[in-house]
Amino acid sequence: MGNRVYDIFGEDFPLLIKFIDAKTPLSIQVHPSNALAKERHNSFGKNEMWYVMEAEEGAELIVGFNQKVTKEIYSEHLNNSTLSEILNIEKVKKGDTFYISTGRVHAIGAGVLLAEIQQTSNITYRIYDYDRVDAKTGEKRELHTEMALDAIDFEFYDDYKTVYENKVNVSNKLVYSPYFKTNIIKISGEIKKDYTNLDSFVIYMCVEDSVNVAYNNQDYNLKTGETLLIPACINHIKINADLAVLLEVYL
């Protein structure tokens, strides 16, 4: 993990790495802050990011609000099943990136395949699930209406989408937060990476095509939807691809 990372997290791995392929809309939810999650659940909060790998035409994500709201306005819309009127709905395409800070209401729509990077935490407050009923139990899924109320950030932000460069064969800054750093690398040919001064593990997420990752005459072929963990003790890496895209994640 790296000495610096181990000093903070011990033997608890600090990140969760996921690929989410949404065939139907996922529930609208929010994650509590570190302080609230610690107080209520003795857990970390869950700051996370999304990188859209594929999106069907018209596919959407929900990220935050489209206006400044109060708890009272929010509760009124929630009770009237008109929450969509105050939510920020983003039409998305391949390459779109969003940082989902704790407190930000969010949901993944149908027809979206994305890479998700987040703090290690299982604390999620489900706000709305489209009144769906479980096929086995006949019951609606549990909602966390009251707990979510104190966790939500009701502010309105001008732009929720991350703007970034995507130069070839360099690590372009994608999302830097106190909880993880993510770069995007568009690879054409061979590049060399030197992590001598990083003191952290590195995770490669292949989000387009395939790459070959080499270390000390060992080769790993990484295809779209696969990940590779580079331990902190490995400093020099070679990456080859005709044309591929990696997310490079570390602390």
KOLSEVEX-637907 format. One record per residue (C-alpha): residue in three letters; chain; x, y, z. Coordinates in steps of 0.2 Angstrom, whole numbers, plus 2048, in hexadecimal, padded with zeros to 3 digits. Layout:
residues N
+---------+--------+-----+-----+-----+
: residuo : cadena :   u :   v :   w :
+---------+--------+-----+-----+-----+
:     ALA :      A :   X :   Y :   Z :
...
+---------+--------+-----+-----+-----+
end
This chain:
residues 251
+---------+--------+-----+-----+-----+
: residuo : cadena :   u :   v :   w :
+---------+--------+-----+-----+-----+
:     MET :      A : 800 : 800 : 800 :
:     GLY :      A : 80F : 80C : 803 :
:     ASN :      A : 815 : 811 : 814 :
:     ARG :      A : 80B : 822 : 814 :
:     VAL :      A : 7FB : 819 : 80F :
:     TYR :      A : 7FE : 80B : 81C :
:     ASP :      A : 801 : 818 : 82A :
:     ILE :      A : 7EF : 81F : 827 :
:     PHE :      A : 7E5 : 810 : 823 :
:     GLY :      A : 7EE : 801 : 82A :
:     GLU :      A : 7E8 : 7F1 : 822 :
:     ASP :      A : 7D8 : 7F8 : 81C :
:     PHE :      A : 7D9 : 7FB : 809 :
:     PRO :      A : 7D3 : 80D : 807 :
:     LEU :      A : 7CB : 80C : 7F6 :
:     LEU :      A : 7BD : 803 : 7ED :
:     ILE :      A : 7BE : 801 : 7DA :
:     LYS :      A : 7AF : 7FC : 7D0 :
:     PHE :      A : 7A8 : 7FB : 7BE :
:     ILE :      A : 795 : 7FE : 7BE :
:     ASP :      A : 78B : 7F9 : 7AF :
:     ALA :      A : 779 : 800 : 7B2 :
:     LYS :      A : 76C : 7F7 : 7A8 :
:     THR :      A : 75E : 800 : 7B2 :
:     PRO :      A : 75F : 810 : 7BC :
:     LEU :      A : 767 : 80E : 7CD :
:     SER :      A : 760 : 815 : 7DC :
:     ILE :      A : 762 : 828 : 7E1 :
:     GLN :      A : 76E : 829 : 7F0 :
:     VAL :      A : 77A : 833 : 7FA :
:     HIS :      A : 789 : 82F : 805 :
:     PRO :      A : 78D : 836 : 816 :
:     SER :      A : 79C : 841 : 819 :
:     ASN :      A : 7AB : 839 : 823 :
:     ALA :      A : 7A5 : 842 : 833 :
:     LEU :      A : 793 : 83C : 831 :
:     ALA :      A : 798 : 82A : 82C :
:     LYS :      A : 7A5 : 829 : 83B :
:     GLU :      A : 797 : 82F : 847 :
:     ARG :      A : 789 : 824 : 841 :
:     HIS :      A : 792 : 814 : 83A :
:     ASN :      A : 7A4 : 815 : 840 :
:     SER :      A : 7A9 : 815 : 82D :
:     PHE :      A : 7B1 : 821 : 820 :
:     GLY :      A : 7A5 : 82B : 815 :
:     LYS :      A : 7A5 : 827 : 803 :
:     ASN :      A : 7AC : 834 : 7F7 :
:     GLU :      A : 7AD : 82D : 7E5 :
:     MET :      A : 7AF : 831 : 7D3 :
:     TRP :      A : 7A7 : 82A : 7C3 :
:     TYR :      A : 7AF : 828 : 7B2 :
:     VAL :      A : 7A3 : 824 : 7A4 :
:     MET :      A : 7AA : 816 : 799 :
:     GLU :      A : 79B : 813 : 78E :
:     ALA :      A : 78A : 81C : 78D :
:     GLU :      A : 77B : 818 : 782 :
:     GLU :      A : 773 : 826 : 779 :
:     GLY :      A : 769 : 831 : 785 :
:     ALA :      A : 770 : 828 : 795 :
:     GLU :      A : 770 : 833 : 7A5 :
:     LEU :      A : 778 : 835 : 7B6 :
:     ILE :      A : 771 : 83F : 7C4 :
:     VAL :      A : 77E : 84A : 7CD :
:     GLY :      A : 779 : 857 : 7DA :
:     PHE :      A : 76A : 863 : 7D8 :
:     ASN :      A : 766 : 86F : 7CA :
:     GLN :      A : 762 : 87D : 7D6 :
:     LYS :      A : 765 : 882 : 7E8 :
:     VAL :      A : 758 : 879 : 7F3 :
:     THR :      A : 754 : 878 : 806 :
:     LYS :      A : 750 : 868 : 810 :
:     GLU :      A : 73E : 86D : 80F :
:     ILE :      A : 73D : 86F : 7FC :
:     TYR :      A : 747 : 85F : 7FB :
:     SER :      A : 73B : 855 : 806 :
:     GLU :      A : 72C : 85C : 7FD :
:     HIS :      A : 732 : 856 : 7ED :
:     LEU :      A : 737 : 845 : 7F4 :
:     ASN :      A : 726 : 842 : 7FC :
:     ASN :      A : 71D : 847 : 7EC :
:     SER :      A : 729 : 83C : 7E1 :
:     THR :      A : 72E : 84B : 7D7 :
:     LEU :      A : 741 : 84B : 7DC :
:     SER :      A : 746 : 84B : 7CA :
:     GLU :      A : 740 : 85D : 7C8 :
:     ILE :      A : 74E : 863 : 7D4 :
:     LEU :      A : 75C : 857 : 7CF :
:     ASN :      A : 76A : 85A : 7C3 :
:     ILE :      A : 769 : 84E : 7B5 :
:     GLU :      A : 778 : 84C : 7A9 :
:     LYS :      A : 777 : 845 : 798 :
:     VAL :      A : 788 : 83B : 797 :
:     LYS :      A : 794 : 835 : 78A :
:     LYS :      A : 7A4 : 82B : 78B :
:     GLY :      A : 7B2 : 833 : 795 :
:     ASP :      A : 7A6 : 83E : 7A0 :
:     THR :      A : 7AD : 83F : 7B1 :
:     PHE :      A : 7A4 : 844 : 7C2 :
:     TYR :      A : 7AB : 846 : 7D3 :
:     ILE :      A : 79D : 841 : 7E0 :
:     SER :      A : 7A1 : 849 : 7F0 :
:     THR :      A : 799 : 843 : 800 :
:     GLY :      A : 788 : 84B : 802 :
:     ARG :      A : 785 : 84C : 7EF :
:     VAL :      A : 775 : 843 : 7E9 :
:     HIS :      A : 779 : 838 : 7DB :
:     ALA :      A : 773 : 829 : 7D0 :
:     ILE :      A : 778 : 81F : 7C1 :
:     GLY :      A : 76C : 81E : 7B3 :
:     ALA :      A : 768 : 810 : 7A7 :
:     GLY :      A : 774 : 80D : 799 :
:     VAL :      A : 784 : 813 : 7A2 :
:     LEU :      A : 794 : 809 : 7A4 :
:     LEU :      A : 7A0 : 812 : 7B0 :
:     ALA :      A : 7B0 : 810 : 7BA :
:     GLU :      A : 7AD : 815 : 7CD :
:     ILE :      A : 7BB : 819 : 7D9 :
:     GLN :      A : 7B6 : 81C : 7EB :
:     GLN :      A : 7BB : 81C : 7FD :
:     THR :      A : 7B9 : 80B : 806 :
:     SER :      A : 7A8 : 80C : 80D :
:     ASN :      A : 798 : 803 : 80C :
:     ILE :      A : 78D : 812 : 813 :
:     THR :      A : 780 : 817 : 806 :
:     TYR :      A : 76F : 820 : 80A :
:     ARG :      A : 762 : 81B : 7FD :
:     ILE :      A : 757 : 82A : 7FA :
:     TYR :      A : 74B : 824 : 7EC :
:     ASP :      A : 74A : 813 : 7E2 :
:     TYR :      A : 73C : 817 : 7D6 :
:     ASP :      A : 72F : 80E : 7E1 :
:     ARG :      A : 736 : 7FD : 7DA :
:     VAL :      A : 731 : 7ED : 7E2 :
:     ASP :      A : 73D : 7DE : 7E5 :
:     ALA :      A : 738 : 7D0 : 7DA :
:     LYS :      A : 73B : 7C3 : 7E8 :
:     THR :      A : 734 : 7CC : 7F8 :
:     GLY :      A : 727 : 7D7 : 7F0 :
:     GLU :      A : 72E : 7E5 : 7FB :
:     LYS :      A : 735 : 7F6 : 7F7 :
:     ARG :      A : 748 : 7F8 : 7FB :
:     GLU :      A : 74C : 801 : 80B :
:     LEU :      A : 74E : 814 : 80A :
:     HIS :      A : 758 : 81F : 816 :
:     THR :      A : 74E : 82E : 815 :
:     GLU :      A : 751 : 836 : 826 :
:     MET :      A : 764 : 831 : 826 :
:     ALA :      A : 766 : 838 : 815 :
:     LEU :      A : 75E : 849 : 81A :
:     ASP :      A : 76D : 84E : 825 :
:     ALA :      A : 77A : 847 : 818 :
:     ILE :      A : 774 : 851 : 809 :
:     ASP :      A : 77E : 860 : 802 :
:     PHE :      A : 76F : 86B : 7FC :
:     GLU :      A : 77A : 878 : 7F3 :
:     PHE :      A : 779 : 87A : 7E0 :
:     TYR :      A : 78A : 87A : 7D6 :
:     ASP :      A : 78C : 881 : 7C5 :
:     ASP :      A : 795 : 872 : 7BD :
:     TYR :      A : 796 : 861 : 7C4 :
:     LYS :      A : 7A0 : 85A : 7B5 :
:     THR :      A : 7B3 : 858 : 7B6 :
:     VAL :      A : 7BD : 861 : 7A9 :
:     TYR :      A : 7CE : 859 : 7A5 :
:     GLU :      A : 7DB : 858 : 797 :
:     ASN :      A : 7DF : 848 : 78E :
:     LYS :      A : 7F0 : 849 : 787 :
:     VAL :      A : 7F8 : 839 : 780 :
:     ASN :      A : 804 : 82F : 78A :
:     VAL :      A : 804 : 83A : 79A :
:     SER :      A : 7FB : 839 : 7AA :
:     ASN :      A : 7ED : 846 : 7A9 :
:     LYS :      A : 7E5 : 84C : 7B9 :
:     LEU :      A : 7D3 : 846 : 7BA :
:     VAL :      A : 7CD : 847 : 7CC :
:     TYR :      A : 7D8 : 84B : 7DB :
:     SER :      A : 7D0 : 84A : 7EC :
:     PRO :      A : 7D6 : 848 : 7FE :
:     TYR :      A : 7D1 : 836 : 7FC :
:     PHE :      A : 7D8 : 830 : 7EB :
:     LYS :      A : 7E0 : 837 : 7DC :
:     THR :      A : 7DC : 831 : 7CA :
:     ASN :      A : 7E4 : 835 : 7BA :
:     ILE :      A : 7DF : 830 : 7A9 :
:     ILE :      A : 7ED : 829 : 79D :
:     LYS :      A : 7E9 : 828 : 78A :
:     ILE :      A : 7F7 : 81C : 784 :
:     SER :      A : 7FD : 81A : 772 :
:     GLY :      A : 80E : 810 : 772 :
:     GLU :      A : 819 : 80E : 781 :
:     ILE :      A : 81A : 819 : 791 :
:     LYS :      A : 824 : 817 : 7A0 :
:     LYS :      A : 81E : 81B : 7B2 :
:     ASP :      A : 829 : 81E : 7C1 :
:     TYR :      A : 820 : 81E : 7D2 :
:     THR :      A : 830 : 81F : 7DC :
:     ASN :      A : 82A : 82E : 7E6 :
:     LEU :      A : 818 : 82A : 7E7 :
:     ASP :      A : 817 : 81E : 7F7 :
:     SER :      A : 806 : 817 : 7F2 :
:     PHE :      A : 7FF : 809 : 7E9 :
:     VAL :      A : 7F9 : 80C : 7D7 :
:     ILE :      A : 7E9 : 805 : 7CF :
:     TYR :      A : 7E7 : 804 : 7BC :
:     MET :      A : 7D5 : 803 : 7B6 :
:     CYS :      A : 7D4 : 7FF : 7A3 :
:     VAL :      A : 7C6 : 809 : 79D :
:     GLU :      A : 7C9 : 807 : 78A :
:     ASP :      A : 7D1 : 7FA : 77F :
:     SER :      A : 7DF : 7F0 : 787 :
:     VAL :      A : 7F1 : 7F4 : 78D :
:     ASN :      A : 801 : 7EA : 791 :
:     VAL :      A : 808 : 7EE : 7A2 :
:     ALA :      A : 81A : 7E8 : 7A5 :
:     TYR :      A : 825 : 7E7 : 7B5 :
:     ASN :      A : 836 : 7DE : 7B6 :
:     ASN :      A : 832 : 7D3 : 7A7 :
:     GLN :      A : 821 : 7CF : 7AD :
:     ASP :      A : 812 : 7D3 : 7A2 :
:     TYR :      A : 800 : 7D6 : 7A6 :
:     ASN :      A : 7F3 : 7D9 : 798 :
:     LEU :      A : 7E5 : 7E4 : 79F :
:     LYS :      A : 7D5 : 7E5 : 795 :
:     THR :      A : 7C6 : 7F1 : 796 :
:     GLY :      A : 7BD : 7EE : 7A7 :
:     GLU :      A : 7CD : 7E7 : 7B0 :
:     THR :      A : 7D8 : 7EE : 7BD :
:     LEU :      A : 7E9 : 7EC : 7C3 :
:     LEU :      A : 7F0 : 7F0 : 7D4 :
:     ILE :      A : 803 : 7F6 : 7D4 :
:     PRO :      A : 80A : 7F4 : 7E6 :
:     ALA :      A : 813 : 803 : 7ED :
:     CYS :      A : 824 : 7F9 : 7EC :
:     ILE :      A : 823 : 7F9 : 7D9 :
:     ASN :      A : 82A : 809 : 7D2 :
:     HIS :      A : 82D : 807 : 7BF :
:     ILE :      A : 820 : 801 : 7B3 :
:     LYS :      A : 81F : 800 : 7A0 :
:     ILE :      A : 80E : 802 : 797 :
:     ASN :      A : 80B : 7FE : 785 :
:     ALA :      A : 7FB : 7FF : 77B :
:     ASP :      A : 7F6 : 804 : 769 :
:     LEU :      A : 7E9 : 810 : 770 :
:     ALA :      A : 7E1 : 80D : 781 :
:     VAL :      A : 7DB : 817 : 790 :
:     LEU :      A : 7E0 : 813 : 7A2 :
:     LEU :      A : 7DA : 81B : 7B2 :
:     GLU :      A : 7E9 : 81D : 7BE :
:     VAL :      A : 7E4 : 81D : 7D1 :
:     TYR :      A : 7EE : 820 : 7E1 :
:     LEU :      A : 7EE : 829 : 7F1 :
+---------+--------+-----+-----+-----+
end
